[in-house]
Amino acid sequence: MIKLTKRSINLLLLFFPLLVFGIEDDLVKCSKEENKKKRLNCYDLLAESLKENKEEKQALDLDKPQLIAETNEIPEEESSDEVIQQQKQLITSLKKELKEVKEKKQPVKAAEKQEPFFATIEKVDYINYRFFFTLDNGQRWSTSDTGKAAKLKLGQEVQIIPGAFGASYLKNTKGRFRLRRVR
């Protein structure tokens, strides 16, 4: 393989514009070379000159702002104001999409939030040390606390209070008791 010195690289860079225009001719010239080593060296020189040109172009392009698009294409010859406007539009559209996603989740959370309410017990059963009762609004609940301390009775007015982390409590004249919604 040929070792390139700084001088030979500088010469290539000086003549690079000529190389770009004559690259097809050089490829044809390299392909016509009979000696395998010489042909390979010719192709290597062409490839290296193209690689150096690409690196120089990338270094120059780093000074210009670039638009990050969904297609990942770099826009050509756009003014910086146009690029900034396009990026602003992209950011605002992404913000709108994010806001829409958040708003779609909000009604679910709002439905989960409950307010304390009063109700009358229409039906009550005491099974396995727990009270199972139906309220006048059709909701069915059971006490999580065991025992008869709640002393729930038919026709009794109770208050259902929502707690933290989805917990609910029953409040009556006997105290406050943890509940579990059956249906």
Beta strands, then each sheet from edge to edge (+ up, - down):
strand 1: 117-127
strand 2: 130-135
strand 3: 140-143
strand 4: 157-162
strand 5: 168-172
strand 6: 175-181
sheet 1: 1+ 2- 3+ 6- 5+ 4- 1+
end
